[in-house]
Amino acid sequence: MDRQSLDSLGQLQRAVMEVVWRRGEASVHDVLRELGPRKKLAYTTVLTVLQKLEKAGWLAHRNEGKSYIYTPTASREEAGAGSVRGFLKRVFEGDAVAMFQHLIRESNLNDEELSELRAMIDEKRKERRP
């Protein structure tokens, strides 16, 4: 099944995905241990979230003894890139320059950040040259 946008996930689904991305793989117990101090969650709640994420295409699993070990089907960066592309299309009609102009105008960037942006632009220019 095709994954929906990262933005379409609920708060708990995103929290679970962050655990799996951070760890690289996780069981229900792994997720409970990581989220437990912040949230009171039942085993069955986490299991249901993992199963729904798998059904939605975000996770795959393998058997390890009596446990399922869940792994992400895409990296955090890939998932985030999809969200950015969707945002760019929705908000800026696909115009990346307009988005960057807006971000630069509306952000309070310091000299170091502006230098980093300049270096990224220079690097991109070098990549295009034969």
Backbone atoms as SQL, in Angstrom:
CREATE TABLE atoms (id INTEGER PRIMARY KEY, chain TEXT, resi INTEGER, resn TEXT, atom TEXT, x REAL, y REAL, z REAL);
INSERT INTO atoms VALUES
  (1, 'A', 1, 'MET', 'N', 0.842, -1.190, 0.000),
  (2, 'A', 1, 'MET', 'CA', 0.000, 0.000, 0.000),
  (3, 'A', 1, 'MET', 'C', 0.882, 1.247, 0.000),
  (4, 'A', 2, 'ASP', 'N', 0.483, 2.276, -0.726),
  (5, 'A', 2, 'ASP', 'CA', 1.249, 3.513, -0.778),
  (6, 'A', 2, 'ASP', 'C', 1.105, 4.282, 0.521),
  (7, 'A', 3, 'ARG', 'N', 2.231, 4.851, 0.956),
  (8, 'A', 3, 'ARG', 'CA', 2.218, 5.654, 2.175),
  (9, 'A', 3, 'ARG', 'C', 1.582, 7.005, 1.903),
  (10, 'A', 4, 'GLN', 'N', 0.832, 7.482, 2.877),
  (11, 'A', 4, 'GLN', 'CA', 0.327, 8.843, 2.789),
  (12, 'A', 4, 'GLN', 'C', 1.439, 9.767, 3.268),
  (13, 'A', 5, 'SER', 'N', 1.191, 11.042, 3.246),
  (14, 'A', 5, 'SER', 'CA', 2.155, 12.027, 3.708),
  (15, 'A', 5, 'SER', 'C', 2.425, 11.864, 5.196),
  (16, 'A', 6, 'LEU', 'N', 3.621, 12.206, 5.595),
  (17, 'A', 6, 'LEU', 'CA', 3.989, 12.213, 7.012),
  (18, 'A', 6, 'LEU', 'C', 3.036, 13.109, 7.800),
  (19, 'A', 7, 'ASP', 'N', 2.552, 14.156, 7.156),
  (20, 'A', 7, 'ASP', 'CA', 1.636, 15.092, 7.810),
  (21, 'A', 7, 'ASP', 'C', 0.298, 14.450, 8.143),
  (22, 'A', 8, 'SER', 'N', -0.028, 13.351, 7.468),
  (23, 'A', 8, 'SER', 'CA', -1.326, 12.708, 7.698),
  (24, 'A', 8, 'SER', 'C', -1.331, 11.814, 8.932),
  (25, 'A', 9, 'LEU', 'N', -0.158, 11.561, 9.500),
  (26, 'A', 9, 'LEU', 'CA', -0.092, 10.705, 10.691),
  (27, 'A', 9, 'LEU', 'C', -0.547, 11.464, 11.929),
  (28, 'A', 10, 'GLY', 'N', -1.179, 10.739, 12.834),
  (29, 'A', 10, 'GLY', 'CA', -1.576, 11.317, 14.114),
  (30, 'A', 10, 'GLY', 'C', -0.374, 11.475, 15.033),
  (31, 'A', 11, 'GLN', 'N', -0.576, 12.145, 16.143),
  (32, 'A', 11, 'GLN', 'CA', 0.511, 12.440, 17.084),
  (33, 'A', 11, 'GLN', 'C', 1.174, 11.159, 17.605),
  (34, 'A', 12, 'LEU', 'N', 0.389, 10.177, 18.005),
  (35, 'A', 12, 'LEU', 'CA', 0.956, 8.933, 18.515),
  (36, 'A', 12, 'LEU', 'C', 1.649, 8.154, 17.400),
  (37, 'A', 13, 'GLN', 'N', 1.066, 8.142, 16.214),
  (38, 'A', 13, 'GLN', 'CA', 1.705, 7.451, 15.096),
  (39, 'A', 13, 'GLN', 'C', 3.063, 8.065, 14.780),
  (40, 'A', 14, 'ARG', 'N', 3.134, 9.376, 14.803),
  (41, 'A', 14, 'ARG', 'CA', 4.419, 10.046, 14.540),
  (42, 'A', 14, 'ARG', 'C', 5.420, 9.739, 15.626),
  (43, 'A', 15, 'ALA', 'N', 4.974, 9.732, 16.878),
  (44, 'A', 15, 'ALA', 'CA', 5.876, 9.420, 17.990),
  (45, 'A', 15, 'ALA', 'C', 6.425, 8.004, 17.850),
  (46, 'A', 16, 'VAL', 'N', 5.568, 7.060, 17.476),
  (47, 'A', 16, 'VAL', 'CA', 6.007, 5.678, 17.271),
  (48, 'A', 16, 'VAL', 'C', 6.992, 5.608, 16.102),
  (49, 'A', 17, 'MET', 'N', 6.684, 6.279, 14.998),
  (50, 'A', 17, 'MET', 'CA', 7.597, 6.278, 13.852),
  (51, 'A', 17, 'MET', 'C', 8.951, 6.868, 14.233),
  (52, 'A', 18, 'GLU', 'N', 8.955, 7.919, 15.030),
  (53, 'A', 18, 'GLU', 'CA', 10.229, 8.527, 15.453),
  (54, 'A', 18, 'GLU', 'C', 11.068, 7.526, 16.238),
  (55, 'A', 19, 'VAL', 'N', 10.427, 6.726, 17.089),
  (56, 'A', 19, 'VAL', 'CA', 11.151, 5.693, 17.847),
  (57, 'A', 19, 'VAL', 'C', 11.752, 4.679, 16.884),
  (58, 'A', 20, 'VAL', 'N', 10.955, 4.209, 15.935),
  (59, 'A', 20, 'VAL', 'CA', 11.450, 3.192, 14.997),
  (60, 'A', 20, 'VAL', 'C', 12.567, 3.773, 14.133),
  (61, 'A', 21, 'TRP', 'N', 12.425, 4.995, 13.654),
  (62, 'A', 21, 'TRP', 'CA', 13.496, 5.621, 12.869),
  (63, 'A', 21, 'TRP', 'C', 14.764, 5.764, 13.690),
  (64, 'A', 22, 'ARG', 'N', 14.632, 6.238, 14.917),
  (65, 'A', 22, 'ARG', 'CA', 15.796, 6.466, 15.778),
  (66, 'A', 22, 'ARG', 'C', 16.543, 5.161, 16.050),
  (67, 'A', 23, 'ARG', 'N', 15.789, 4.097, 16.325),
  (68, 'A', 23, 'ARG', 'CA', 16.383, 2.807, 16.659),
  (69, 'A', 23, 'ARG', 'C', 16.782, 1.995, 15.433),
  (70, 'A', 24, 'GLY', 'N', 16.129, 2.230, 14.295),
  (71, 'A', 24, 'GLY', 'CA', 16.362, 1.437, 13.109),
  (72, 'A', 24, 'GLY', 'C', 15.393, 0.265, 12.999),
  (73, 'A', 25, 'GLU', 'N', 14.952, -0.235, 14.134),
  (74, 'A', 25, 'GLU', 'CA', 13.947, -1.289, 14.226),
  (75, 'A', 25, 'GLU', 'C', 13.472, -1.318, 15.674),
  (76, 'A', 26, 'ALA', 'N', 12.251, -1.841, 15.882),
  (77, 'A', 26, 'ALA', 'CA', 11.725, -1.841, 17.248),
  (78, 'A', 26, 'ALA', 'C', 10.595, -2.855, 17.389),
  (79, 'A', 27, 'SER', 'N', 10.517, -3.418, 18.571),
  (80, 'A', 27, 'SER', 'CA', 9.390, -4.270, 18.949),
  (81, 'A', 27, 'SER', 'C', 8.384, -3.401, 19.702),
  (82, 'A', 28, 'VAL', 'N', 7.241, -3.971, 20.023),
  (83, 'A', 28, 'VAL', 'CA', 6.255, -3.252, 20.829),
  (84, 'A', 28, 'VAL', 'C', 6.888, -2.836, 22.161),
  (85, 'A', 29, 'HIS', 'N', 7.629, -3.766, 22.793),
  (86, 'A', 29, 'HIS', 'CA', 8.259, -3.463, 24.076),
  (87, 'A', 29, 'HIS', 'C', 9.283, -2.331, 23.957),
  (88, 'A', 30, 'ASP', 'N', 10.039, -2.289, 22.854),
  (89, 'A', 30, 'ASP', 'CA', 11.004, -1.204, 22.636),
  (90, 'A', 30, 'ASP', 'C', 10.295, 0.149, 22.593),
  (91, 'A', 31, 'VAL', 'N', 9.203, 0.199, 21.862),
  (92, 'A', 31, 'VAL', 'CA', 8.449, 1.448, 21.740),
  (93, 'A', 31, 'VAL', 'C', 7.875, 1.844, 23.098),
  (94, 'A', 32, 'LEU', 'N', 7.321, 0.884, 23.814),
  (95, 'A', 32, 'LEU', 'CA', 6.778, 1.166, 25.149),
  (96, 'A', 32, 'LEU', 'C', 7.848, 1.724, 26.081),
  (97, 'A', 33, 'ARG', 'N', 9.048, 1.132, 26.057),
  (98, 'A', 33, 'ARG', 'CA', 10.138, 1.608, 26.919),
  (99, 'A', 33, 'ARG', 'C', 10.508, 3.050, 26.598),
  (100, 'A', 34, 'GLU', 'N', 10.545, 3.386, 25.303),
  (101, 'A', 34, 'GLU', 'CA', 10.947, 4.747, 24.925),
  (102, 'A', 34, 'GLU', 'C', 9.862, 5.781, 25.168),
  (103, 'A', 35, 'LEU', 'N', 8.621, 5.404, 24.901),
  (104, 'A', 35, 'LEU', 'CA', 7.532, 6.370, 25.065),
  (105, 'A', 35, 'LEU', 'C', 6.945, 6.351, 26.473),
  (106, 'A', 36, 'GLY', 'N', 7.185, 5.288, 27.214),
  (107, 'A', 36, 'GLY', 'CA', 6.596, 5.102, 28.540),
  (108, 'A', 36, 'GLY', 'C', 6.767, 6.261, 29.508),
  (109, 'A', 37, 'PRO', 'N', 7.977, 6.815, 29.641),
  (110, 'A', 37, 'PRO', 'CA', 8.144, 7.920, 30.592),
  (111, 'A', 37, 'PRO', 'C', 7.293, 9.153, 30.262),
  (112, 'A', 38, 'ARG', 'N', 6.956, 9.334, 28.981),
  (113, 'A', 38, 'ARG', 'CA', 6.184, 10.507, 28.574),
  (114, 'A', 38, 'ARG', 'C', 4.698, 10.231, 28.437),
  (115, 'A', 39, 'LYS', 'N', 4.355, 8.994, 28.118),
  (116, 'A', 39, 'LYS', 'CA', 2.952, 8.661, 27.853),
  (117, 'A', 39, 'LYS', 'C', 2.592, 7.377, 28.587),
  (118, 'A', 40, 'LYS', 'N', 1.388, 7.304, 29.079),
  (119, 'A', 40, 'LYS', 'CA', 0.872, 6.064, 29.666),
  (120, 'A', 40, 'LYS', 'C', 0.190, 5.292, 28.555),
  (121, 'A', 41, 'LEU', 'N', 0.866, 4.265, 28.052),
  (122, 'A', 41, 'LEU', 'CA', 0.341, 3.513, 26.925),
  (123, 'A', 41, 'LEU', 'C', 0.233, 2.035, 27.279),
  (124, 'A', 42, 'ALA', 'N', -0.807, 1.410, 26.794),
  (125, 'A', 42, 'ALA', 'CA', -0.969, -0.031, 26.949),
  (126, 'A', 42, 'ALA', 'C', -0.237, -0.742, 25.814),
  (127, 'A', 43, 'TYR', 'N', 0.187, -1.961, 26.079),
  (128, 'A', 43, 'TYR', 'CA', 0.832, -2.791, 25.073),
  (129, 'A', 43, 'TYR', 'C', -0.042, -2.881, 23.821),
  (130, 'A', 44, 'THR', 'N', -1.330, -3.128, 24.033),
  (131, 'A', 44, 'THR', 'CA', -2.232, -3.299, 22.889),
  (132, 'A', 44, 'THR', 'C', -2.386, -2.020, 22.072),
  (133, 'A', 45, 'THR', 'N', -2.278, -0.868, 22.722),
  (134, 'A', 45, 'THR', 'CA', -2.349, 0.407, 21.997),
  (135, 'A', 45, 'THR', 'C', -1.162, 0.543, 21.049),
  (136, 'A', 46, 'VAL', 'N', 0.035, 0.270, 21.566),
  (137, 'A', 46, 'VAL', 'CA', 1.239, 0.371, 20.739),
  (138, 'A', 46, 'VAL', 'C', 1.203, -0.671, 19.627),
  (139, 'A', 47, 'LEU', 'N', 0.783, -1.883, 19.944),
  (140, 'A', 47, 'LEU', 'CA', 0.667, -2.936, 18.933),
  (141, 'A', 47, 'LEU', 'C', -0.270, -2.501, 17.807),
  (142, 'A', 48, 'THR', 'N', -1.414, -1.947, 18.167),
  (143, 'A', 48, 'THR', 'CA', -2.383, -1.489, 17.171),
  (144, 'A', 48, 'THR', 'C', -1.791, -0.393, 16.293),
  (145, 'A', 49, 'VAL', 'N', -1.075, 0.549, 16.893),
  (146, 'A', 49, 'VAL', 'CA', -0.451, 1.634, 16.120),
  (147, 'A', 49, 'VAL', 'C', 0.571, 1.055, 15.146),
  (148, 'A', 50, 'LEU', 'N', 1.412, 0.148, 15.622),
  (149, 'A', 50, 'LEU', 'CA', 2.406, -0.468, 14.745),
  (150, 'A', 50, 'LEU', 'C', 1.745, -1.221, 13.598),
  (151, 'A', 51, 'GLN', 'N', 0.684, -1.952, 13.892),
  (152, 'A', 51, 'GLN', 'CA', -0.030, -2.700, 12.850),
  (153, 'A', 51, 'GLN', 'C', -0.653, -1.760, 11.819),
  (154, 'A', 52, 'LYS', 'N', -1.236, -0.666, 12.293),
  (155, 'A', 52, 'LYS', 'CA', -1.830, 0.303, 11.363),
  (156, 'A', 52, 'LYS', 'C', -0.762, 0.982, 10.506),
  (157, 'A', 53, 'LEU', 'N', 0.390, 1.283, 11.106),
  (158, 'A', 53, 'LEU', 'CA', 1.484, 1.876, 10.347),
  (159, 'A', 53, 'LEU', 'C', 2.005, 0.893, 9.297),
  (160, 'A', 54, 'GLU', 'N', 2.027, -0.377, 9.642),
  (161, 'A', 54, 'GLU', 'CA', 2.438, -1.379, 8.664),
  (162, 'A', 54, 'GLU', 'C', 1.422, -1.475, 7.529),
  (163, 'A', 55, 'LYS', 'N', 0.156, -1.508, 7.869),
  (164, 'A', 55, 'LYS', 'CA', -0.897, -1.586, 6.858),
  (165, 'A', 55, 'LYS', 'C', -0.862, -0.368, 5.934),
  (166, 'A', 56, 'ALA', 'N', -0.497, 0.784, 6.485),
  (167, 'A', 56, 'ALA', 'CA', -0.425, 2.017, 5.702),
  (168, 'A', 56, 'ALA', 'C', 0.864, 2.126, 4.891),
  (169, 'A', 57, 'GLY', 'N', 1.779, 1.155, 5.043),
  (170, 'A', 57, 'GLY', 'CA', 3.001, 1.158, 4.254),
  (171, 'A', 57, 'GLY', 'C', 4.202, 1.818, 4.893),
  (172, 'A', 58, 'TRP', 'N', 4.078, 2.255, 6.126),
  (173, 'A', 58, 'TRP', 'CA', 5.189, 2.916, 6.811),
  (174, 'A', 58, 'TRP', 'C', 6.186, 1.928, 7.402),
  (175, 'A', 59, 'LEU', 'N', 5.718, 0.744, 7.783),
  (176, 'A', 59, 'LEU', 'CA', 6.559, -0.242, 8.449),
  (177, 'A', 59, 'LEU', 'C', 6.424, -1.607, 7.781),
  (178, 'A', 60, 'ALA', 'N', 7.420, -2.436, 7.994),
  (179, 'A', 60, 'ALA', 'CA', 7.373, -3.863, 7.655),
  (180, 'A', 60, 'ALA', 'C', 7.798, -4.592, 8.925),
  (181, 'A', 61, 'HIS', 'N', 7.535, -5.883, 8.990),
  (182, 'A', 61, 'HIS', 'CA', 7.967, -6.617, 10.180),
  (183, 'A', 61, 'HIS', 'C', 8.571, -7.958, 9.809),
  (184, 'A', 62, 'ARG', 'N', 9.316, -8.485, 10.754),
  (185, 'A', 62, 'ARG', 'CA', 9.832, -9.840, 10.669),
  (186, 'A', 62, 'ARG', 'C', 9.599, -10.498, 12.026),
  (187, 'A', 63, 'ASN', 'N', 9.515, -11.812, 12.017),
  (188, 'A', 63, 'ASN', 'CA', 9.355, -12.552, 13.268),
  (189, 'A', 63, 'ASN', 'C', 10.715, -12.774, 13.909),
  (190, 'A', 64, 'GLU', 'N', 10.760, -12.570, 15.192),
  (191, 'A', 64, 'GLU', 'CA', 11.956, -12.889, 15.969),
  (192, 'A', 64, 'GLU', 'C', 11.470, -13.595, 17.225),
  (193, 'A', 65, 'GLY', 'N', 11.476, -14.916, 17.189),
  (194, 'A', 65, 'GLY', 'CA', 10.869, -15.686, 18.266),
  (195, 'A', 65, 'GLY', 'C', 9.371, -15.445, 18.249),
  (196, 'A', 66, 'LYS', 'N', 8.840, -15.058, 19.390),
  (197, 'A', 66, 'LYS', 'CA', 7.405, -14.777, 19.481),
  (198, 'A', 66, 'LYS', 'C', 7.074, -13.311, 19.229),
  (199, 'A', 67, 'SER', 'N', 8.095, -12.516, 18.961),
  (200, 'A', 67, 'SER', 'CA', 7.896, -11.077, 18.782),
  (201, 'A', 67, 'SER', 'C', 7.995, -10.684, 17.318),
  (202, 'A', 68, 'TYR', 'N', 7.328, -9.594, 16.988),
  (203, 'A', 68, 'TYR', 'CA', 7.491, -8.956, 15.691),
  (204, 'A', 68, 'TYR', 'C', 8.474, -7.807, 15.887),
  (205, 'A', 69, 'ILE', 'N', 9.392, -7.693, 14.954),
  (206, 'A', 69, 'ILE', 'CA', 10.323, -6.568, 14.936),
  (207, 'A', 69, 'ILE', 'C', 9.952, -5.718, 13.727),
  (208, 'A', 70, 'TYR', 'N', 9.626, -4.464, 13.987),
  (209, 'A', 70, 'TYR', 'CA', 9.170, -3.557, 12.932),
  (210, 'A', 70, 'TYR', 'C', 10.332, -2.705, 12.434),
  (211, 'A', 71, 'THR', 'N', 10.386, -2.526, 11.118),
  (212, 'A', 71, 'THR', 'CA', 11.403, -1.688, 10.492),
  (213, 'A', 71, 'THR', 'C', 10.718, -0.683, 9.565),
  (214, 'A', 72, 'PRO', 'N', 11.283, 0.509, 9.449),
  (215, 'A', 72, 'PRO', 'CA', 10.675, 1.509, 8.553),
  (216, 'A', 72, 'PRO', 'C', 10.879, 1.120, 7.097),
  (217, 'A', 73, 'THR', 'N', 9.922, 1.451, 6.262),
  (218, 'A', 73, 'THR', 'CA', 10.038, 1.176, 4.830),
  (219, 'A', 73, 'THR', 'C', 10.682, 2.341, 4.089),
  (220, 'A', 74, 'ALA', 'N', 10.850, 3.464, 4.768),
  (221, 'A', 74, 'ALA', 'CA', 11.530, 4.635, 4.206),
  (222, 'A', 74, 'ALA', 'C', 12.267, 5.334, 5.338),
  (223, 'A', 75, 'SER', 'N', 13.330, 6.025, 5.008),
  (224, 'A', 75, 'SER', 'CA', 14.084, 6.761, 6.018),
  (225, 'A', 75, 'SER', 'C', 13.310, 8.006, 6.461),
  (226, 'A', 76, 'ARG', 'N', 13.723, 8.560, 7.563),
  (227, 'A', 76, 'ARG', 'CA', 13.119, 9.799, 8.068),
  (228, 'A', 76, 'ARG', 'C', 13.259, 10.908, 7.024),
  (229, 'A', 77, 'GLU', 'N', 14.407, 10.952, 6.374),
  (230, 'A', 77, 'GLU', 'CA', 14.672, 11.981, 5.376),
  (231, 'A', 77, 'GLU', 'C', 13.756, 11.828, 4.166),
  (232, 'A', 78, 'GLU', 'N', 13.559, 10.580, 3.727),
  (233, 'A', 78, 'GLU', 'CA', 12.669, 10.339, 2.587),
  (234, 'A', 78, 'GLU', 'C', 11.235, 10.748, 2.918),
  (235, 'A', 79, 'ALA', 'N', 10.798, 10.409, 4.113),
  (236, 'A', 79, 'ALA', 'CA', 9.437, 10.765, 4.525),
  (237, 'A', 79, 'ALA', 'C', 9.285, 12.281, 4.621),
  (238, 'A', 80, 'GLY', 'N', 10.291, 12.938, 5.182),
  (239, 'A', 80, 'GLY', 'CA', 10.250, 14.386, 5.290),
  (240, 'A', 80, 'GLY', 'C', 10.278, 15.072, 3.931),
  (241, 'A', 81, 'ALA', 'N', 11.046, 14.507, 3.004),
  (242, 'A', 81, 'ALA', 'CA', 11.125, 15.086, 1.655),
  (243, 'A', 81, 'ALA', 'C', 9.760, 15.052, 0.975),
  (244, 'A', 82, 'GLY', 'N', 9.031, 13.975, 1.176),
  (245, 'A', 82, 'GLY', 'CA', 7.692, 13.885, 0.600),
  (246, 'A', 82, 'GLY', 'C', 6.767, 14.952, 1.152),
  (247, 'A', 83, 'SER', 'N', 6.887, 15.213, 2.448),
  (248, 'A', 83, 'SER', 'CA', 6.063, 16.251, 3.069),
  (249, 'A', 83, 'SER', 'C', 6.428, 17.636, 2.535),
  (250, 'A', 84, 'VAL', 'N', 7.711, 17.863, 2.357),
  (251, 'A', 84, 'VAL', 'CA', 8.153, 19.164, 1.833),
  (252, 'A', 84, 'VAL', 'C', 7.654, 19.358, 0.410),
  (253, 'A', 85, 'ARG', 'N', 7.738, 18.291, -0.413),
  (254, 'A', 85, 'ARG', 'CA', 7.236, 18.405, -1.789),
  (255, 'A', 85, 'ARG', 'C', 5.744, 18.718, -1.796),
  (256, 'A', 86, 'GLY', 'N', 4.986, 18.052, -0.929),
  (257, 'A', 86, 'GLY', 'CA', 3.545, 18.314, -0.852),
  (258, 'A', 86, 'GLY', 'C', 3.259, 19.734, -0.406),
  (259, 'A', 87, 'PHE', 'N', 4.012, 20.198, 0.590),
  (260, 'A', 87, 'PHE', 'CA', 3.868, 21.570, 1.082),
  (261, 'A', 87, 'PHE', 'C', 4.183, 22.568, -0.023),
  (262, 'A', 88, 'LEU', 'N', 5.271, 22.313, -0.749),
  (263, 'A', 88, 'LEU', 'CA', 5.670, 23.201, -1.843),
  (264, 'A', 88, 'LEU', 'C', 4.561, 23.303, -2.891),
  (265, 'A', 89, 'LYS', 'N', 3.973, 22.179, -3.240),
  (266, 'A', 89, 'LYS', 'CA', 2.889, 22.177, -4.232),
  (267, 'A', 89, 'LYS', 'C', 1.649, 22.896, -3.703),
  (268, 'A', 90, 'ARG', 'N', 1.258, 22.592, -2.462),
  (269, 'A', 90, 'ARG', 'CA', 0.039, 23.165, -1.888),
  (270, 'A', 90, 'ARG', 'C', 0.144, 24.667, -1.643),
  (271, 'A', 91, 'VAL', 'N', 1.251, 25.085, -1.076),
  (272, 'A', 91, 'VAL', 'CA', 1.351, 26.466, -0.607),
  (273, 'A', 91, 'VAL', 'C', 1.979, 27.407, -1.637),
  (274, 'A', 92, 'PHE', 'N', 2.941, 26.904, -2.395),
  (275, 'A', 92, 'PHE', 'CA', 3.670, 27.770, -3.317),
  (276, 'A', 92, 'PHE', 'C', 3.500, 27.362, -4.785),
  (277, 'A', 93, 'GLU', 'N', 2.480, 26.535, -5.060),
  (278, 'A', 93, 'GLU', 'CA', 2.186, 26.074, -6.418),
  (279, 'A', 93, 'GLU', 'C', 3.425, 25.492, -7.097),
  (280, 'A', 94, 'GLY', 'N', 4.270, 24.819, -6.307),
  (281, 'A', 94, 'GLY', 'CA', 5.461, 24.172, -6.837),
  (282, 'A', 94, 'GLY', 'C', 6.643, 25.081, -7.089),
  (283, 'A', 95, 'ASP', 'N', 6.548, 26.345, -6.738),
  (284, 'A', 95, 'ASP', 'CA', 7.605, 27.329, -6.998),
  (285, 'A', 95, 'ASP', 'C', 8.591, 27.362, -5.831),
  (286, 'A', 96, 'ALA', 'N', 9.713, 26.639, -5.987),
  (287, 'A', 96, 'ALA', 'CA', 10.706, 26.543, -4.917),
  (288, 'A', 96, 'ALA', 'C', 11.343, 27.904, -4.611),
  (289, 'A', 97, 'VAL', 'N', 11.567, 28.711, -5.636),
  (290, 'A', 97, 'VAL', 'CA', 12.175, 30.033, -5.419),
  (291, 'A', 97, 'VAL', 'C', 11.268, 30.884, -4.535),
  (292, 'A', 98, 'ALA', 'N', 9.980, 30.869, -4.799),
  (293, 'A', 98, 'ALA', 'CA', 9.041, 31.640, -3.976),
  (294, 'A', 98, 'ALA', 'C', 9.072, 31.159, -2.528),
  (295, 'A', 99, 'MET', 'N', 9.182, 29.836, -2.332),
  (296, 'A', 99, 'MET', 'CA', 9.238, 29.311, -0.969),
  (297, 'A', 99, 'MET', 'C', 10.506, 29.789, -0.263),
  (298, 'A', 100, 'PHE', 'N', 11.647, 29.696, -0.945),
  (299, 'A', 100, 'PHE', 'CA', 12.896, 30.128, -0.320),
  (300, 'A', 100, 'PHE', 'C', 12.894, 31.636, -0.051),
  (301, 'A', 101, 'GLN', 'N', 12.343, 32.414, -0.975),
  (302, 'A', 101, 'GLN', 'CA', 12.253, 33.859, -0.749),
  (303, 'A', 101, 'GLN', 'C', 11.435, 34.140, 0.504),
  (304, 'A', 102, 'HIS', 'N', 10.319, 33.463, 0.637),
  (305, 'A', 102, 'HIS', 'CA', 9.467, 33.645, 1.812),
  (306, 'A', 102, 'HIS', 'C', 10.225, 33.267, 3.087),
  (307, 'A', 103, 'LEU', 'N', 10.861, 32.113, 3.079),
  (308, 'A', 103, 'LEU', 'CA', 11.573, 31.647, 4.272),
  (309, 'A', 103, 'LEU', 'C', 12.699, 32.609, 4.666),
  (310, 'A', 104, 'ILE', 'N', 13.422, 33.109, 3.678),
  (311, 'A', 104, 'ILE', 'CA', 14.529, 34.023, 3.985),
  (312, 'A', 104, 'ILE', 'C', 14.002, 35.355, 4.510),
  (313, 'A', 105, 'ARG', 'N', 12.937, 35.855, 3.904),
  (314, 'A', 105, 'ARG', 'CA', 12.362, 37.127, 4.366),
  (315, 'A', 105, 'ARG', 'C', 11.784, 37.019, 5.773),
  (316, 'A', 106, 'GLU', 'N', 11.127, 35.911, 6.063),
  (317, 'A', 106, 'GLU', 'CA', 10.396, 35.766, 7.318),
  (318, 'A', 106, 'GLU', 'C', 11.237, 35.217, 8.469),
  (319, 'A', 107, 'SER', 'N', 12.461, 34.782, 8.184),
  (320, 'A', 107, 'SER', 'CA', 13.315, 34.202, 9.217),
  (321, 'A', 107, 'SER', 'C', 14.327, 35.225, 9.699),
  (322, 'A', 108, 'ASN', 'N', 14.679, 35.109, 10.946),
  (323, 'A', 108, 'ASN', 'CA', 15.733, 35.955, 11.504),
  (324, 'A', 108, 'ASN', 'C', 17.044, 35.183, 11.450),
  (325, 'A', 109, 'LEU', 'N', 17.612, 35.087, 10.251),
  (326, 'A', 109, 'LEU', 'CA', 18.827, 34.309, 10.064),
  (327, 'A', 109, 'LEU', 'C', 20.038, 35.118, 10.503),
  (328, 'A', 110, 'ASN', 'N', 20.946, 34.438, 11.214),
  (329, 'A', 110, 'ASN', 'CA', 22.181, 35.115, 11.615),
  (330, 'A', 110, 'ASN', 'C', 23.221, 34.966, 10.507),
  (331, 'A', 111, 'ASP', 'N', 24.377, 35.605, 10.678),
  (332, 'A', 111, 'ASP', 'CA', 25.413, 35.593, 9.641),
  (333, 'A', 111, 'ASP', 'C', 25.895, 34.178, 9.326),
  (334, 'A', 112, 'GLU', 'N', 26.004, 33.346, 10.348),
  (335, 'A', 112, 'GLU', 'CA', 26.460, 31.963, 10.139),
  (336, 'A', 112, 'GLU', 'C', 25.463, 31.185, 9.283),
  (337, 'A', 113, 'GLU', 'N', 24.189, 31.348, 9.564),
  (338, 'A', 113, 'GLU', 'CA', 23.157, 30.662, 8.788),
  (339, 'A', 113, 'GLU', 'C', 23.121, 31.159, 7.350),
  (340, 'A', 114, 'LEU', 'N', 23.273, 32.482, 7.169),
  (341, 'A', 114, 'LEU', 'CA', 23.302, 33.028, 5.810),
  (342, 'A', 114, 'LEU', 'C', 24.519, 32.521, 5.045),
  (343, 'A', 115, 'SER', 'N', 25.640, 32.403, 5.726),
  (344, 'A', 115, 'SER', 'CA', 26.846, 31.861, 5.086),
  (345, 'A', 115, 'SER', 'C', 26.642, 30.403, 4.694),
  (346, 'A', 116, 'GLU', 'N', 25.961, 29.648, 5.537),
  (347, 'A', 116, 'GLU', 'CA', 25.678, 28.253, 5.228),
  (348, 'A', 116, 'GLU', 'C', 24.788, 28.139, 3.993),
  (349, 'A', 117, 'LEU', 'N', 23.777, 29.003, 3.910),
  (350, 'A', 117, 'LEU', 'CA', 22.918, 29.008, 2.728),
  (351, 'A', 117, 'LEU', 'C', 23.714, 29.361, 1.473),
  (352, 'A', 118, 'ARG', 'N', 24.589, 30.349, 1.587),
  (353, 'A', 118, 'ARG', 'CA', 25.430, 30.756, 0.449),
  (354, 'A', 118, 'ARG', 'C', 26.298, 29.584, 0.011),
  (355, 'A', 119, 'ALA', 'N', 26.884, 28.855, 0.964),
  (356, 'A', 119, 'ALA', 'CA', 27.730, 27.700, 0.634),
  (357, 'A', 119, 'ALA', 'C', 26.918, 26.608, -0.065),
  (358, 'A', 120, 'MET', 'N', 25.689, 26.399, 0.360),
  (359, 'A', 120, 'MET', 'CA', 24.829, 25.401, -0.279),
  (360, 'A', 120, 'MET', 'C', 24.519, 25.800, -1.721),
  (361, 'A', 121, 'ILE', 'N', 24.252, 27.075, -1.941),
  (362, 'A', 121, 'ILE', 'CA', 23.973, 27.569, -3.296),
  (363, 'A', 121, 'ILE', 'C', 25.216, 27.408, -4.167),
  (364, 'A', 122, 'ASP', 'N', 26.378, 27.776, -3.627),
  (365, 'A', 122, 'ASP', 'CA', 27.624, 27.637, -4.389),
  (366, 'A', 122, 'ASP', 'C', 27.892, 26.174, -4.746),
  (367, 'A', 123, 'GLU', 'N', 27.648, 25.271, -3.813),
  (368, 'A', 123, 'GLU', 'CA', 27.847, 23.840, -4.050),
  (369, 'A', 123, 'GLU', 'C', 26.907, 23.335, -5.143),
  (370, 'A', 124, 'LYS', 'N', 25.672, 23.795, -5.103),
  (371, 'A', 124, 'LYS', 'CA', 24.698, 23.393, -6.123),
  (372, 'A', 124, 'LYS', 'C', 25.136, 23.877, -7.504),
  (373, 'A', 125, 'ARG', 'N', 25.679, 25.088, -7.573),
  (374, 'A', 125, 'ARG', 'CA', 26.178, 25.608, -8.845),
  (375, 'A', 125, 'ARG', 'C', 27.323, 24.753, -9.376),
  (376, 'A', 126, 'LYS', 'N', 28.220, 24.333, -8.491),
  (377, 'A', 126, 'LYS', 'CA', 29.362, 23.499, -8.900),
  (378, 'A', 126, 'LYS', 'C', 28.873, 22.156, -9.451),
  (379, 'A', 127, 'GLU', 'N', 27.851, 21.600, -8.866),
  (380, 'A', 127, 'GLU', 'CA', 27.295, 20.306, -9.311),
  (381, 'A', 127, 'GLU', 'C', 26.759, 20.388, -10.740),
  (382, 'A', 128, 'ARG', 'N', 26.229, 21.551, -11.100),
  (383, 'A', 128, 'ARG', 'CA', 25.623, 21.709, -12.439),
  (384, 'A', 128, 'ARG', 'C', 26.659, 21.883, -13.521),
  (385, 'A', 129, 'ARG', 'N', 27.855, 22.355, -13.179),
  (386, 'A', 129, 'ARG', 'CA', 28.888, 22.604, -14.185),
  (387, 'A', 129, 'ARG', 'C', 29.501, 21.288, -14.628),
  (388, 'A', 130, 'PRO', 'N', 29.748, 21.165, -15.954),
  (389, 'A', 130, 'PRO', 'CA', 30.363, 19.919, -16.477),
  (390, 'A', 130, 'PRO', 'C', 31.826, 19.808, -16.118);
